[in-house]
Amino acid sequence: AAGLAAGSYKWRERETTISDGPDAWAEFAGSGTAFVIAAPDSDGDGVSPPADCTDANPAIRPGAIELPGDGTDQNCDGQELCFVNADGDGFRTAATVPSADADCADAGEALAALATGDCDAKTAPTRPCCARHSKRCAANGS
């Protein structure tokens, strides 16, 4: 199996028969043993590609804890967990929403680097929470 790429293969046994000449092959009945060559686990996290979506980093693998809003799919589920910025005001809440991509730039999404303190996720304020909105901030987790 040396030199074969990762994948599924089937071993097939053949024999030559002297009576049929040196170029004649006869396949043994019932031959064919299946075997799999697994991809190497380059980062040593116990998961090989394709399940491990980034095999150069042991912190990124199926089952890893997803860190919201960092632009990286740590658990290899094909989604990033983003913070909520429902009103697009430049401030995010502490709530999260799953995203189909890793950029957290779609409508209603925010990266962790965006300022916290969205007083009202439905209305775009021009500043973070202020004293007159403190009850709303406590209610929405900002």
Chimera marker file (.cmm) of the C-alpha trace (Angstrom):
<marker_set name="trace">
<marker id="1" x="0.000" y="0.000" z="0.000" r="1" g="1" b="0" radius="0.5"/>
<marker id="2" x="3.030" y="2.290" z="-0.016" r="1" g="1" b="0" radius="0.5"/>
<marker id="3" x="2.520" y="5.352" z="-2.174" r="1" g="1" b="0" radius="0.5"/>
<marker id="4" x="-1.292" y="5.125" z="-2.247" r="1" g="1" b="0" radius="0.5"/>
<marker id="5" x="-3.315" y="8.185" z="-1.314" r="1" g="1" b="0" radius="0.5"/>
<marker id="6" x="-5.858" y="8.054" z="1.513" r="1" g="1" b="0" radius="0.5"/>
<marker id="7" x="-9.041" y="6.319" z="0.408" r="1" g="1" b="0" radius="0.5"/>
<marker id="8" x="-10.773" y="2.956" z="-0.011" r="1" g="1" b="0" radius="0.5"/>
<marker id="9" x="-9.176" y="0.209" z="-2.050" r="1" g="1" b="0" radius="0.5"/>
<marker id="10" x="-9.856" y="-3.441" z="-2.883" r="1" g="1" b="0" radius="0.5"/>
<marker id="11" x="-7.116" y="-6.039" z="-3.049" r="1" g="1" b="0" radius="0.5"/>
<marker id="12" x="-7.592" y="-8.424" z="-5.977" r="1" g="1" b="0" radius="0.5"/>
<marker id="13" x="-5.618" y="-11.633" z="-6.315" r="1" g="1" b="0" radius="0.5"/>
<marker id="14" x="-4.681" y="-12.996" z="-9.740" r="1" g="1" b="0" radius="0.5"/>
<marker id="15" x="-2.602" y="-15.896" z="-10.969" r="1" g="1" b="0" radius="0.5"/>
<marker id="16" x="-1.021" y="-16.818" z="-14.222" r="1" g="1" b="0" radius="0.5"/>
<marker id="17" x="-1.621" y="-20.207" z="-15.652" r="1" g="1" b="0" radius="0.5"/>
<marker id="18" x="1.194" y="-21.797" z="-17.574" r="1" g="1" b="0" radius="0.5"/>
<marker id="19" x="-1.189" y="-23.511" z="-19.977" r="1" g="1" b="0" radius="0.5"/>
<marker id="20" x="-2.706" y="-20.180" z="-21.050" r="1" g="1" b="0" radius="0.5"/>
<marker id="21" x="0.621" y="-18.496" z="-21.611" r="1" g="1" b="0" radius="0.5"/>
<marker id="22" x="2.538" y="-15.907" z="-19.606" r="1" g="1" b="0" radius="0.5"/>
<marker id="23" x="0.121" y="-13.036" z="-20.429" r="1" g="1" b="0" radius="0.5"/>
<marker id="24" x="-3.084" y="-14.834" z="-19.389" r="1" g="1" b="0" radius="0.5"/>
<marker id="25" x="-4.552" y="-13.923" z="-15.992" r="1" g="1" b="0" radius="0.5"/>
<marker id="26" x="-7.202" y="-15.840" z="-14.080" r="1" g="1" b="0" radius="0.5"/>
<marker id="27" x="-8.920" y="-14.197" z="-11.136" r="1" g="1" b="0" radius="0.5"/>
<marker id="28" x="-9.356" y="-16.396" z="-8.073" r="1" g="1" b="0" radius="0.5"/>
<marker id="29" x="-12.989" y="-16.944" z="-7.168" r="1" g="1" b="0" radius="0.5"/>
<marker id="30" x="-13.955" y="-14.954" z="-4.092" r="1" g="1" b="0" radius="0.5"/>
<marker id="31" x="-10.850" y="-12.786" z="-4.122" r="1" g="1" b="0" radius="0.5"/>
<marker id="32" x="-11.072" y="-9.159" z="-3.194" r="1" g="1" b="0" radius="0.5"/>
<marker id="33" x="-10.252" y="-7.908" z="0.272" r="1" g="1" b="0" radius="0.5"/>
<marker id="34" x="-11.270" y="-4.321" z="1.001" r="1" g="1" b="0" radius="0.5"/>
<marker id="35" x="-8.941" y="-2.049" z="2.919" r="1" g="1" b="0" radius="0.5"/>
<marker id="36" x="-8.765" y="1.645" z="3.752" r="1" g="1" b="0" radius="0.5"/>
<marker id="37" x="-5.767" y="3.906" z="3.951" r="1" g="1" b="0" radius="0.5"/>
<marker id="38" x="-6.552" y="6.696" z="6.403" r="1" g="1" b="0" radius="0.5"/>
<marker id="39" x="-5.222" y="10.199" z="5.936" r="1" g="1" b="0" radius="0.5"/>
<marker id="40" x="-2.487" y="11.044" z="8.431" r="1" g="1" b="0" radius="0.5"/>
<marker id="41" x="-3.396" y="13.113" z="11.498" r="1" g="1" b="0" radius="0.5"/>
<marker id="42" x="-0.863" y="15.889" z="10.959" r="1" g="1" b="0" radius="0.5"/>
<marker id="43" x="-1.694" y="17.920" z="14.077" r="1" g="1" b="0" radius="0.5"/>
<marker id="44" x="-1.986" y="14.974" z="16.499" r="1" g="1" b="0" radius="0.5"/>
<marker id="45" x="-5.494" y="15.831" z="17.746" r="1" g="1" b="0" radius="0.5"/>
<marker id="46" x="-6.832" y="12.336" z="17.074" r="1" g="1" b="0" radius="0.5"/>
<marker id="47" x="-8.930" y="13.346" z="14.046" r="1" g="1" b="0" radius="0.5"/>
<marker id="48" x="-7.812" y="12.976" z="10.421" r="1" g="1" b="0" radius="0.5"/>
<marker id="49" x="-9.081" y="14.782" z="7.328" r="1" g="1" b="0" radius="0.5"/>
<marker id="50" x="-11.653" y="15.120" z="5.937" r="1" g="1" b="0" radius="0.5"/>
<marker id="51" x="-13.414" y="15.176" z="9.355" r="1" g="1" b="0" radius="0.5"/>
<marker id="52" x="-10.678" y="17.491" z="10.677" r="1" g="1" b="0" radius="0.5"/>
<marker id="53" x="-11.287" y="20.639" z="8.621" r="1" g="1" b="0" radius="0.5"/>
<marker id="54" x="-7.902" y="22.196" z="9.541" r="1" g="1" b="0" radius="0.5"/>
<marker id="55" x="-5.389" y="19.442" z="10.188" r="1" g="1" b="0" radius="0.5"/>
<marker id="56" x="-2.584" y="21.913" z="10.857" r="1" g="1" b="0" radius="0.5"/>
<marker id="57" x="-4.131" y="23.112" z="14.150" r="1" g="1" b="0" radius="0.5"/>
<marker id="58" x="-5.055" y="20.708" z="16.984" r="1" g="1" b="0" radius="0.5"/>
<marker id="59" x="-7.503" y="23.237" z="18.477" r="1" g="1" b="0" radius="0.5"/>
<marker id="60" x="-9.666" y="22.963" z="15.339" r="1" g="1" b="0" radius="0.5"/>
<marker id="61" x="-11.475" y="19.614" z="15.078" r="1" g="1" b="0" radius="0.5"/>
<marker id="62" x="-14.944" y="18.100" z="15.448" r="1" g="1" b="0" radius="0.5"/>
<marker id="63" x="-16.050" y="18.447" z="19.067" r="1" g="1" b="0" radius="0.5"/>
<marker id="64" x="-13.901" y="21.511" z="19.808" r="1" g="1" b="0" radius="0.5"/>
<marker id="65" x="-15.491" y="24.443" z="21.634" r="1" g="1" b="0" radius="0.5"/>
<marker id="66" x="-16.610" y="27.131" z="19.178" r="1" g="1" b="0" radius="0.5"/>
<marker id="67" x="-15.297" y="30.594" z="20.074" r="1" g="1" b="0" radius="0.5"/>
<marker id="68" x="-17.892" y="33.150" z="18.925" r="1" g="1" b="0" radius="0.5"/>
<marker id="69" x="-17.056" y="35.923" z="16.530" r="1" g="1" b="0" radius="0.5"/>
<marker id="70" x="-13.418" y="35.050" z="15.855" r="1" g="1" b="0" radius="0.5"/>
<marker id="71" x="-13.873" y="34.153" z="12.166" r="1" g="1" b="0" radius="0.5"/>
<marker id="72" x="-12.816" y="30.508" z="12.679" r="1" g="1" b="0" radius="0.5"/>
<marker id="73" x="-14.949" y="27.353" z="12.600" r="1" g="1" b="0" radius="0.5"/>
<marker id="74" x="-13.276" y="25.526" z="15.518" r="1" g="1" b="0" radius="0.5"/>
<marker id="75" x="-15.660" y="22.529" z="15.592" r="1" g="1" b="0" radius="0.5"/>
<marker id="76" x="-15.674" y="21.838" z="11.826" r="1" g="1" b="0" radius="0.5"/>
<marker id="77" x="-19.466" y="22.011" z="11.515" r="1" g="1" b="0" radius="0.5"/>
<marker id="78" x="-19.290" y="24.394" z="8.557" r="1" g="1" b="0" radius="0.5"/>
<marker id="79" x="-20.616" y="27.340" z="10.558" r="1" g="1" b="0" radius="0.5"/>
<marker id="80" x="-19.177" y="30.139" z="12.656" r="1" g="1" b="0" radius="0.5"/>
<marker id="81" x="-20.884" y="31.356" z="15.816" r="1" g="1" b="0" radius="0.5"/>
<marker id="82" x="-21.235" y="35.142" z="15.527" r="1" g="1" b="0" radius="0.5"/>
<marker id="83" x="-22.352" y="37.832" z="17.929" r="1" g="1" b="0" radius="0.5"/>
<marker id="84" x="-25.640" y="39.607" z="17.215" r="1" g="1" b="0" radius="0.5"/>
<marker id="85" x="-25.753" y="43.099" z="15.712" r="1" g="1" b="0" radius="0.5"/>
<marker id="86" x="-29.370" y="43.040" z="14.542" r="1" g="1" b="0" radius="0.5"/>
<marker id="87" x="-29.639" y="46.756" z="13.870" r="1" g="1" b="0" radius="0.5"/>
<marker id="88" x="-26.246" y="47.296" z="12.175" r="1" g="1" b="0" radius="0.5"/>
<marker id="89" x="-25.334" y="50.156" z="14.501" r="1" g="1" b="0" radius="0.5"/>
<marker id="90" x="-21.691" y="49.222" z="15.073" r="1" g="1" b="0" radius="0.5"/>
<marker id="91" x="-22.322" y="47.723" z="18.524" r="1" g="1" b="0" radius="0.5"/>
<marker id="92" x="-22.978" y="44.067" z="19.349" r="1" g="1" b="0" radius="0.5"/>
<marker id="93" x="-24.853" y="42.239" z="22.076" r="1" g="1" b="0" radius="0.5"/>
<marker id="94" x="-23.578" y="39.249" z="24.070" r="1" g="1" b="0" radius="0.5"/>
<marker id="95" x="-26.097" y="36.998" z="22.281" r="1" g="1" b="0" radius="0.5"/>
<marker id="96" x="-24.862" y="34.742" z="19.462" r="1" g="1" b="0" radius="0.5"/>
<marker id="97" x="-26.241" y="33.466" z="16.174" r="1" g="1" b="0" radius="0.5"/>
<marker id="98" x="-24.901" y="30.716" z="13.869" r="1" g="1" b="0" radius="0.5"/>
<marker id="99" x="-23.582" y="31.851" z="10.484" r="1" g="1" b="0" radius="0.5"/>
<marker id="100" x="-23.233" y="29.828" z="7.281" r="1" g="1" b="0" radius="0.5"/>
<marker id="101" x="-19.791" y="31.362" z="6.684" r="1" g="1" b="0" radius="0.5"/>
<marker id="102" x="-16.903" y="32.434" z="8.890" r="1" g="1" b="0" radius="0.5"/>
<marker id="103" x="-16.812" y="36.166" z="8.222" r="1" g="1" b="0" radius="0.5"/>
<marker id="104" x="-19.585" y="37.261" z="10.656" r="1" g="1" b="0" radius="0.5"/>
<marker id="105" x="-20.241" y="40.152" z="8.268" r="1" g="1" b="0" radius="0.5"/>
<marker id="106" x="-23.734" y="39.201" z="7.092" r="1" g="1" b="0" radius="0.5"/>
<marker id="107" x="-26.840" y="41.108" z="8.210" r="1" g="1" b="0" radius="0.5"/>
<marker id="108" x="-27.379" y="40.708" z="11.949" r="1" g="1" b="0" radius="0.5"/>
<marker id="109" x="-23.891" y="39.258" z="12.594" r="1" g="1" b="0" radius="0.5"/>
<marker id="110" x="-20.831" y="40.717" z="14.315" r="1" g="1" b="0" radius="0.5"/>
<marker id="111" x="-17.247" y="39.722" z="15.069" r="1" g="1" b="0" radius="0.5"/>
<marker id="112" x="-15.965" y="39.738" z="18.654" r="1" g="1" b="0" radius="0.5"/>
<marker id="113" x="-13.890" y="42.819" z="17.793" r="1" g="1" b="0" radius="0.5"/>
<marker id="114" x="-17.055" y="44.937" z="17.358" r="1" g="1" b="0" radius="0.5"/>
<marker id="115" x="-17.767" y="47.149" z="20.374" r="1" g="1" b="0" radius="0.5"/>
<marker id="116" x="-20.195" y="45.799" z="22.954" r="1" g="1" b="0" radius="0.5"/>
<marker id="117" x="-23.008" y="47.802" z="24.487" r="1" g="1" b="0" radius="0.5"/>
<marker id="118" x="-25.929" y="47.641" z="22.059" r="1" g="1" b="0" radius="0.5"/>
<marker id="119" x="-28.708" y="49.162" z="24.192" r="1" g="1" b="0" radius="0.5"/>
<marker id="120" x="-31.522" y="48.234" z="21.843" r="1" g="1" b="0" radius="0.5"/>
<marker id="121" x="-30.808" y="45.599" z="19.221" r="1" g="1" b="0" radius="0.5"/>
<marker id="122" x="-33.847" y="46.742" z="17.221" r="1" g="1" b="0" radius="0.5"/>
<marker id="123" x="-32.931" y="50.430" z="16.949" r="1" g="1" b="0" radius="0.5"/>
<marker id="124" x="-29.591" y="51.789" z="15.810" r="1" g="1" b="0" radius="0.5"/>
<marker id="125" x="-28.262" y="54.130" z="18.516" r="1" g="1" b="0" radius="0.5"/>
<marker id="126" x="-25.295" y="56.350" z="17.865" r="1" g="1" b="0" radius="0.5"/>
<marker id="127" x="-23.459" y="55.330" z="21.041" r="1" g="1" b="0" radius="0.5"/>
<marker id="128" x="-23.140" y="52.387" z="23.456" r="1" g="1" b="0" radius="0.5"/>
<marker id="129" x="-25.422" y="51.989" z="26.448" r="1" g="1" b="0" radius="0.5"/>
<marker id="130" x="-25.945" y="55.102" z="28.435" r="1" g="1" b="0" radius="0.5"/>
<marker id="131" x="-27.616" y="55.590" z="31.818" r="1" g="1" b="0" radius="0.5"/>
<marker id="132" x="-31.086" y="56.141" z="30.312" r="1" g="1" b="0" radius="0.5"/>
<marker id="133" x="-30.931" y="52.722" z="28.598" r="1" g="1" b="0" radius="0.5"/>
<marker id="134" x="-29.381" y="50.715" z="31.444" r="1" g="1" b="0" radius="0.5"/>
<marker id="135" x="-32.533" y="48.595" z="32.014" r="1" g="1" b="0" radius="0.5"/>
<marker id="136" x="-32.674" y="47.606" z="28.345" r="1" g="1" b="0" radius="0.5"/>
<marker id="137" x="-28.948" y="46.739" z="28.379" r="1" g="1" b="0" radius="0.5"/>
<marker id="138" x="-29.386" y="44.477" z="31.379" r="1" g="1" b="0" radius="0.5"/>
<marker id="139" x="-32.377" y="42.806" z="29.706" r="1" g="1" b="0" radius="0.5"/>
<marker id="140" x="-30.653" y="42.004" z="26.404" r="1" g="1" b="0" radius="0.5"/>
<marker id="141" x="-27.316" y="40.867" z="27.878" r="1" g="1" b="0" radius="0.5"/>
<marker id="142" x="-25.160" y="43.731" z="26.571" r="1" g="1" b="0" radius="0.5"/>
<link id1="1" id2="2" r="1" g="1" b="0" radius="0.2"/>
<link id1="2" id2="3" r="1" g="1" b="0" radius="0.2"/>
<link id1="3" id2="4" r="1" g="1" b="0" radius="0.2"/>
<link id1="4" id2="5" r="1" g="1" b="0" radius="0.2"/>
<link id1="5" id2="6" r="1" g="1" b="0" radius="0.2"/>
<link id1="6" id2="7" r="1" g="1" b="0" radius="0.2"/>
<link id1="7" id2="8" r="1" g="1" b="0" radius="0.2"/>
<link id1="8" id2="9" r="1" g="1" b="0" radius="0.2"/>
<link id1="9" id2="10" r="1" g="1" b="0" radius="0.2"/>
<link id1="10" id2="11" r="1" g="1" b="0" radius="0.2"/>
<link id1="11" id2="12" r="1" g="1" b="0" radius="0.2"/>
<link id1="12" id2="13" r="1" g="1" b="0" radius="0.2"/>
<link id1="13" id2="14" r="1" g="1" b="0" radius="0.2"/>
<link id1="14" id2="15" r="1" g="1" b="0" radius="0.2"/>
<link id1="15" id2="16" r="1" g="1" b="0" radius="0.2"/>
<link id1="16" id2="17" r="1" g="1" b="0" radius="0.2"/>
<link id1="17" id2="18" r="1" g="1" b="0" radius="0.2"/>
<link id1="18" id2="19" r="1" g="1" b="0" radius="0.2"/>
<link id1="19" id2="20" r="1" g="1" b="0" radius="0.2"/>
<link id1="20" id2="21" r="1" g="1" b="0" radius="0.2"/>
<link id1="21" id2="22" r="1" g="1" b="0" radius="0.2"/>
<link id1="22" id2="23" r="1" g="1" b="0" radius="0.2"/>
<link id1="23" id2="24" r="1" g="1" b="0" radius="0.2"/>
<link id1="24" id2="25" r="1" g="1" b="0" radius="0.2"/>
<link id1="25" id2="26" r="1" g="1" b="0" radius="0.2"/>
<link id1="26" id2="27" r="1" g="1" b="0" radius="0.2"/>
<link id1="27" id2="28" r="1" g="1" b="0" radius="0.2"/>
<link id1="28" id2="29" r="1" g="1" b="0" radius="0.2"/>
<link id1="29" id2="30" r="1" g="1" b="0" radius="0.2"/>
<link id1="30" id2="31" r="1" g="1" b="0" radius="0.2"/>
<link id1="31" id2="32" r="1" g="1" b="0" radius="0.2"/>
<link id1="32" id2="33" r="1" g="1" b="0" radius="0.2"/>
<link id1="33" id2="34" r="1" g="1" b="0" radius="0.2"/>
<link id1="34" id2="35" r="1" g="1" b="0" radius="0.2"/>
<link id1="35" id2="36" r="1" g="1" b="0" radius="0.2"/>
<link id1="36" id2="37" r="1" g="1" b="0" radius="0.2"/>
<link id1="37" id2="38" r="1" g="1" b="0" radius="0.2"/>
<link id1="38" id2="39" r="1" g="1" b="0" radius="0.2"/>
<link id1="39" id2="40" r="1" g="1" b="0" radius="0.2"/>
<link id1="40" id2="41" r="1" g="1" b="0" radius="0.2"/>
<link id1="41" id2="42" r="1" g="1" b="0" radius="0.2"/>
<link id1="42" id2="43" r="1" g="1" b="0" radius="0.2"/>
<link id1="43" id2="44" r="1" g="1" b="0" radius="0.2"/>
<link id1="44" id2="45" r="1" g="1" b="0" radius="0.2"/>
<link id1="45" id2="46" r="1" g="1" b="0" radius="0.2"/>
<link id1="46" id2="47" r="1" g="1" b="0" radius="0.2"/>
<link id1="47" id2="48" r="1" g="1" b="0" radius="0.2"/>
<link id1="48" id2="49" r="1" g="1" b="0" radius="0.2"/>
<link id1="49" id2="50" r="1" g="1" b="0" radius="0.2"/>
<link id1="50" id2="51" r="1" g="1" b="0" radius="0.2"/>
<link id1="51" id2="52" r="1" g="1" b="0" radius="0.2"/>
<link id1="52" id2="53" r="1" g="1" b="0" radius="0.2"/>
<link id1="53" id2="54" r="1" g="1" b="0" radius="0.2"/>
<link id1="54" id2="55" r="1" g="1" b="0" radius="0.2"/>
<link id1="55" id2="56" r="1" g="1" b="0" radius="0.2"/>
<link id1="56" id2="57" r="1" g="1" b="0" radius="0.2"/>
<link id1="57" id2="58" r="1" g="1" b="0" radius="0.2"/>
<link id1="58" id2="59" r="1" g="1" b="0" radius="0.2"/>
<link id1="59" id2="60" r="1" g="1" b="0" radius="0.2"/>
<link id1="60" id2="61" r="1" g="1" b="0" radius="0.2"/>
<link id1="61" id2="62" r="1" g="1" b="0" radius="0.2"/>
<link id1="62" id2="63" r="1" g="1" b="0" radius="0.2"/>
<link id1="63" id2="64" r="1" g="1" b="0" radius="0.2"/>
<link id1="64" id2="65" r="1" g="1" b="0" radius="0.2"/>
<link id1="65" id2="66" r="1" g="1" b="0" radius="0.2"/>
<link id1="66" id2="67" r="1" g="1" b="0" radius="0.2"/>
<link id1="67" id2="68" r="1" g="1" b="0" radius="0.2"/>
<link id1="68" id2="69" r="1" g="1" b="0" radius="0.2"/>
<link id1="69" id2="70" r="1" g="1" b="0" radius="0.2"/>
<link id1="70" id2="71" r="1" g="1" b="0" radius="0.2"/>
<link id1="71" id2="72" r="1" g="1" b="0" radius="0.2"/>
<link id1="72" id2="73" r="1" g="1" b="0" radius="0.2"/>
<link id1="73" id2="74" r="1" g="1" b="0" radius="0.2"/>
<link id1="74" id2="75" r="1" g="1" b="0" radius="0.2"/>
<link id1="75" id2="76" r="1" g="1" b="0" radius="0.2"/>
<link id1="76" id2="77" r="1" g="1" b="0" radius="0.2"/>
<link id1="77" id2="78" r="1" g="1" b="0" radius="0.2"/>
<link id1="78" id2="79" r="1" g="1" b="0" radius="0.2"/>
<link id1="79" id2="80" r="1" g="1" b="0" radius="0.2"/>
<link id1="80" id2="81" r="1" g="1" b="0" radius="0.2"/>
<link id1="81" id2="82" r="1" g="1" b="0" radius="0.2"/>
<link id1="82" id2="83" r="1" g="1" b="0" radius="0.2"/>
<link id1="83" id2="84" r="1" g="1" b="0" radius="0.2"/>
<link id1="84" id2="85" r="1" g="1" b="0" radius="0.2"/>
<link id1="85" id2="86" r="1" g="1" b="0" radius="0.2"/>
<link id1="86" id2="87" r="1" g="1" b="0" radius="0.2"/>
<link id1="87" id2="88" r="1" g="1" b="0" radius="0.2"/>
<link id1="88" id2="89" r="1" g="1" b="0" radius="0.2"/>
<link id1="89" id2="90" r="1" g="1" b="0" radius="0.2"/>
<link id1="90" id2="91" r="1" g="1" b="0" radius="0.2"/>
<link id1="91" id2="92" r="1" g="1" b="0" radius="0.2"/>
<link id1="92" id2="93" r="1" g="1" b="0" radius="0.2"/>
<link id1="93" id2="94" r="1" g="1" b="0" radius="0.2"/>
<link id1="94" id2="95" r="1" g="1" b="0" radius="0.2"/>
<link id1="95" id2="96" r="1" g="1" b="0" radius="0.2"/>
<link id1="96" id2="97" r="1" g="1" b="0" radius="0.2"/>
<link id1="97" id2="98" r="1" g="1" b="0" radius="0.2"/>
<link id1="98" id2="99" r="1" g="1" b="0" radius="0.2"/>
<link id1="99" id2="100" r="1" g="1" b="0" radius="0.2"/>
<link id1="100" id2="101" r="1" g="1" b="0" radius="0.2"/>
<link id1="101" id2="102" r="1" g="1" b="0" radius="0.2"/>
<link id1="102" id2="103" r="1" g="1" b="0" radius="0.2"/>
<link id1="103" id2="104" r="1" g="1" b="0" radius="0.2"/>
<link id1="104" id2="105" r="1" g="1" b="0" radius="0.2"/>
<link id1="105" id2="106" r="1" g="1" b="0" radius="0.2"/>
<link id1="106" id2="107" r="1" g="1" b="0" radius="0.2"/>
<link id1="107" id2="108" r="1" g="1" b="0" radius="0.2"/>
<link id1="108" id2="109" r="1" g="1" b="0" radius="0.2"/>
<link id1="109" id2="110" r="1" g="1" b="0" radius="0.2"/>
<link id1="110" id2="111" r="1" g="1" b="0" radius="0.2"/>
<link id1="111" id2="112" r="1" g="1" b="0" radius="0.2"/>
<link id1="112" id2="113" r="1" g="1" b="0" radius="0.2"/>
<link id1="113" id2="114" r="1" g="1" b="0" radius="0.2"/>
<link id1="114" id2="115" r="1" g="1" b="0" radius="0.2"/>
<link id1="115" id2="116" r="1" g="1" b="0" radius="0.2"/>
<link id1="116" id2="117" r="1" g="1" b="0" radius="0.2"/>
<link id1="117" id2="118" r="1" g="1" b="0" radius="0.2"/>
<link id1="118" id2="119" r="1" g="1" b="0" radius="0.2"/>
<link id1="119" id2="120" r="1" g="1" b="0" radius="0.2"/>
<link id1="120" id2="121" r="1" g="1" b="0" radius="0.2"/>
<link id1="121" id2="122" r="1" g="1" b="0" radius="0.2"/>
<link id1="122" id2="123" r="1" g="1" b="0" radius="0.2"/>
<link id1="123" id2="124" r="1" g="1" b="0" radius="0.2"/>
<link id1="124" id2="125" r="1" g="1" b="0" radius="0.2"/>
<link id1="125" id2="126" r="1" g="1" b="0" radius="0.2"/>
<link id1="126" id2="127" r="1" g="1" b="0" radius="0.2"/>
<link id1="127" id2="128" r="1" g="1" b="0" radius="0.2"/>
<link id1="128" id2="129" r="1" g="1" b="0" radius="0.2"/>
<link id1="129" id2="130" r="1" g="1" b="0" radius="0.2"/>
<link id1="130" id2="131" r="1" g="1" b="0" radius="0.2"/>
<link id1="131" id2="132" r="1" g="1" b="0" radius="0.2"/>
<link id1="132" id2="133" r="1" g="1" b="0" radius="0.2"/>
<link id1="133" id2="134" r="1" g="1" b="0" radius="0.2"/>
<link id1="134" id2="135" r="1" g="1" b="0" radius="0.2"/>
<link id1="135" id2="136" r="1" g="1" b="0" radius="0.2"/>
<link id1="136" id2="137" r="1" g="1" b="0" radius="0.2"/>
<link id1="137" id2="138" r="1" g="1" b="0" radius="0.2"/>
<link id1="138" id2="139" r="1" g="1" b="0" radius="0.2"/>
<link id1="139" id2="140" r="1" g="1" b="0" radius="0.2"/>
<link id1="140" id2="141" r="1" g="1" b="0" radius="0.2"/>
<link id1="141" id2="142" r="1" g="1" b="0" radius="0.2"/>
</marker_set>
